[in-house]
Amino acid sequence: MKRCFFCISLLTFFFATVSAQPSPSQSSKSSETEAVLKIDTREVLLPVTVRDRSGQFVPNLKASNFSIYEDNAQQPITSFSLKQLPVHVVLLIDTSSSVTREIEDFKQAAMNFAARLDPNDQLSLIKFDDKVELVMDWSMNRNALKRALNRLTTGMFTNFNDALWLAARDQLNRITGRKAIIVLTDGIDSGRGHKTQAQALRALIEAETPVYVVSKTEIQRSTEQRELESYGNPVSAPNRIRVDGLQMSLAALEQSEQWLLKLTEETGGRLFLPKGFAELSDVYQQVADELRSQYVIFYTPQNGNRDGGYRTVRVKANCKDCRATSRLGYYAR
């Protein structure tokens, strides 16, 4: 069944790529989109977020406020945009058994997020549990997204790594311009898929896609920690199996957060750890605000070799008490 899905996903990718190409009428509606689609293939695009010490976005910076370093060598900035360039966003939703009770919260949060994006931003929806399924291909139609969300059903296992890999390769690898993945998950892969964490991360870096993760690990940790403490110390023999299970689960959550932090930092995204599902809408608001507030910087690498090697990238914002974040590198293909 899984092998069959991979075959289907390749066909889906072909048609999704064709449908994602803008028509002449679409191109004429947005000069910003056209500019992005016509960039020199040698250029590197960096979405950059700048915050001050209090965490607020820093507006109105110019190209002269930024320094770009590739493999520690400063690079000349070839283009700099203060305009809001459209973005392709994959909504990647965990529908495994661990989120069955919260699926309606996830759906509502996703709709609230879509409502806060620019109308020209395109969305696609992918669910993952026992299998990975493209529920909705690229669309600017928010009503179509609502219908797609209402079709979501839950499964048993969590093929998280496969979902990341397929989103990067099938949906985003050939999209030109700004793009992002927004994930709702606890990040714990069931180990029943085809891809490893390393393979998933590589695919995302090659697709030059930042990943924003809204993780339920903190919510789950609080619940399990309270239950664990309720058994007291020493633990009676009848409760030992349950206590051992809770301790293993807490350890898995810790490992998951470390992986999610690495995933978001290396791709230039961000990890959110809400303490309750009531915070989901606020978290999605923060992601939408960040996508709308990013600077878009292009540079042509002085090292012109397209040897497939990994190049580290560092962005510095030359302003007082502020910090710039972007992806940490790319593969020169």
Helices and strands as residue ranges (DSSP letters): H 2-20, H 24-29, H 31-37, E 44-52, G 63-65, E 66-70, E 73-75, E 77-81, E 87-94, G 97-102, H 103-116, E 122-128, E 132-139, H 142-150, H 160-166, I 167-172, E 178-185, H 197-206, E 211-215, H 217-230, G 237-239, H 240-267, E 270-272, G 277-279, H 280-293, E 295-299, E 310-317, E 322-325, E 329-331
